[in-house]
């Protein structure tokens, strides 16, 4: 009688062992919050690389995220003068979370839904905010300064006083398919009526660069700009829909640079804001190599595309459809 050779059994044992180890590892990376106590405690307890599931929980007060984790689901109710989630690490993801602010009426420079602040030499990398609802803040829905490889997609950002999404000295990223609405409807007078749906700027630092702003709907920014870059480099504004803003797209100089290599194409700029002055569908000022083509401009009357003070160089304008409402 032939005795089975032991070596035939060994691969089965090894494979089963590997499968079991993989299953244990995968399970360890999912952190289901067992009680809805402190959000900060839940975040601090999560291993690096894990997903913290907050579904079914409502938290009062925000948290600082100082490790690479995913926050999924849940509702965060933020106190006056505070931020909902402060990002202090690379590779953080926020998905499907409702962040409810305290105030949609008055400017408050300390109120943010998500606040990410790196440094020029060590930017925060890989922040992703997806499929979340962020609203009612006295400053910004999302504030991101010194960031890289940013992704903001599929969110609803609403009822904030200054900016829906504000990027300062960011490098590389996409802002896509978000609904951004009711920005600066109240409280904009505190900032000389400045308010922004999406703004890519630098405030005197390195220019924001290599961003795609695409497929967003931005509506009801009645006093200022729906989409804006101050000094941005290689920015693409494509296939966005804008309604009821004072200026739909504004491309201008910053304290440190001229906006350069900016593309504006495929956008639907519909129905200006309710004001009777300071209206313009697309404005450039002192820019370099800006291309404005293939856009639909409806209801702007004579206020369609303007190069303010005729200071821009390399400006290309063509094939835009200008129509009555």
KASUL-V979957 format. One record per backbone hydrogen bond with DSSP energy under -0.5 kcal/mol. NH is the residue of the N-H (numbers start at 1). CO is the residue of the C=O. If there is no record, write none. Layout:
# KASUL-V979957
NH:CO / NH:CO
This chain:
# KASUL-V979957
8:5 / 9:6 / 10:6 / 11:7 / 13:9 / 14:10 / 15:11 / 16:12 / 17:13 / 18:14 / 19:15 / 20:16 / 21:17 / 22:18 / 23:19 / 24:20 / 25:21 / 26:22 / 27:23 / 28:24 / 29:25 / 29:26 / 30:27 / 31:29 / 31:51 / 32:30 / 33:31 / 33:53 / 37:35 / 39:37 / 42:38 / 43:39 / 44:40 / 45:41 / 46:42 / 46:43 / 49:68 / 50:47 / 51:29 / 52:50 / 52:70 / 53:31 / 53:51 / 54:52 / 54:72 / 57:54 / 59:75 / 61:59 / 61:77 / 63:84 / 65:63 / 65:86 / 66:64 / 69:67 / 70:50 / 71:93 / 72:52 / 72:70 / 73:95 / 75:57 / 76:98 / 77:59 / 77:75 / 78:76 / 78:100 / 82:79 / 84:112 / 85:113 / 86:63 / 87:85 / 87:115 / 88:65 / 88:86 / 91:125 / 93:69 / 94:128 / 95:71 / 96:130 / 98:74 / 99:97 / 99:133 / 100:76 / 100:98 / 101:99 / 101:135 / 103:136 / 108:138 / 111:108 / 112:82 / 112:110 / 113:140 / 113:141 / 114:141 / 115:85 / 116:143 / 117:87 / 118:145 / 119:122 / 124:146 / 125:123 / 126:148 / 127:148 / 128:92 / 129:151 / 130:94 / 131:153 / 133:97 / 134:132 / 134:156 / 135:99 / 136:158 / 136:159 / 137:159 / 139:111 / 140:111 / 141:163 / 142:164 / 143:114 / 144:166 / 145:116 / 146:168 / 148:124 / 149:171 / 149:172 / 150:172 / 151:127 / 152:174 / 153:129 / 154:176 / 156:132 / 157:155 / 157:179 / 158:134 / 159:181 / 160:182 / 161:137 / 162:139 / 163:139 / 164:196 / 165:197 / 166:142 / 167:165 / 167:199 / 168:144 / 169:201 / 171:147 / 172:209 / 173:210 / 174:150 / 175:212 / 176:152 / 177:214 / 179:155 / 180:178 / 180:217 / 181:157 / 182:219 / 183:220 / 184:160 / 184:182 / 190:187 / 191:188 / 192:189 / 193:188 / 194:191 / 196:162 / 197:225 / 198:226 / 199:165 / 200:228 / 201:167 / 201:199 / 205:202 / 209:170 / 210:233 / 211:234 / 212:173 / 213:211 / 213:236 / 214:175 / 214:212 / 215:238 / 217:178 / 218:216 / 218:241 / 219:180 / 220:243 / 221:244 / 224:221 / 225:195 / 226:247 / 227:248 / 228:198 / 229:250 / 230:200 / 231:229 / 231:252 / 233:208 / 234:260 / 235:261 / 236:211 / 237:235 / 237:263 / 238:213 / 238:236 / 239:265 / 241:216 / 242:268 / 243:218 / 244:270 / 244:271 / 246:221 / 246:224 / 247:224 / 248:280 / 249:281 / 250:227 / 251:283 / 252:229 / 254:257 / 260:232 / 261:288 / 262:289 / 263:235 / 264:291 / 265:237 / 266:293 / 268:240 / 269:267 / 269:296 / 270:242 / 270:268 / 271:298 / 273:245 / 280:246 / 281:303 / 282:304 / 283:249 / 284:306 / 285:251 / 288:259 / 289:313 / 291:262 / 292:316 / 293:264 / 293:291 / 294:318 / 296:267 / 297:295 / 297:321 / 298:269 / 298:296 / 299:323 / 303:300 / 304:302 / 306:282 / 308:284 / 308:306 / 310:307 / 311:308 / 313:287 / 316:290 / 318:292 / 321:295 / 322:320 / 323:297 / 323:321
